[in-house]
């Protein structure tokens, strides 16, 4: 048989020499093991350079592309108290996230610059969070690039089908057949598009019953498409009585304002608090038109910082007592007339004392790692 085109894959240290390579027939899956791999994590977001070359039948390089990759695992691990917990690279890791809706006052869903995308993630990291929940939005590739580079774990939501946002939500019309087809097609496209981002560790299929249907089946399609990540079938399942918990997915996700919630382990799923917080502060000169809204309001930055610390103390208790595996604080920035951000909508003011929040969040992450009793409790006597 005549020689066939071949693909060569080379994995290298950043700006360094190759550490692994493989060559094989074009059009076939190749497996390349990296010996002594340095694993990617929020504390060490180490990325390898990747070069892929296409060789023609004469062995000449006719095409070449470069990229990067991070090596990490995410799954569930028993914490020694018969409670499943989220584990990153085989170590129990608490996923403490900010809710990030990705709105901008001058571009709505479009960030003004690449620097702005990066700055939002840098702010989250500086405030001591190790995760971000990208809420019912899919970002540009650059946003995930910065999450990979900076070291932030991503909970990625699937954008929801239409919903009646009455308060409380009223009965929802069932999605049409065409809507369901489009939803599942675009869900599969999202998973495929973002599958190579090491920062993405959780898929969120439905949120608070918005356009929810066939929960267990649709969740199963995500798990089949990507068994390497964790899946939330219904974030805020406790918020939607018309869609009871199906038991699907890897994580049971509770929303509680101001919370935090205290969901208890009920099956093989780890428990997370997919939304909590929501404390509002209005700063004149940095508000959107309309009546400010929040789940609770405070009068000044000092009180906002104090309330954050109080809620975080309760969060540490939920980690110890309920085995909570993750929590998402609402939210990174104000969004239009929602004033419950840690930053103003224009990103010009951090509304809390950043050093205090960062120190508080370090204590939360310490309480959430390993066996519950292994982490020091700052509130314990003695």
Order of alpha helices (4+ residues) and beta strands (2+ residues): beta-beta-beta-beta-beta-beta-beta-beta-alpha-beta-alpha-beta-alpha-beta-alpha-beta-beta-beta-beta-beta-alpha-beta-alpha
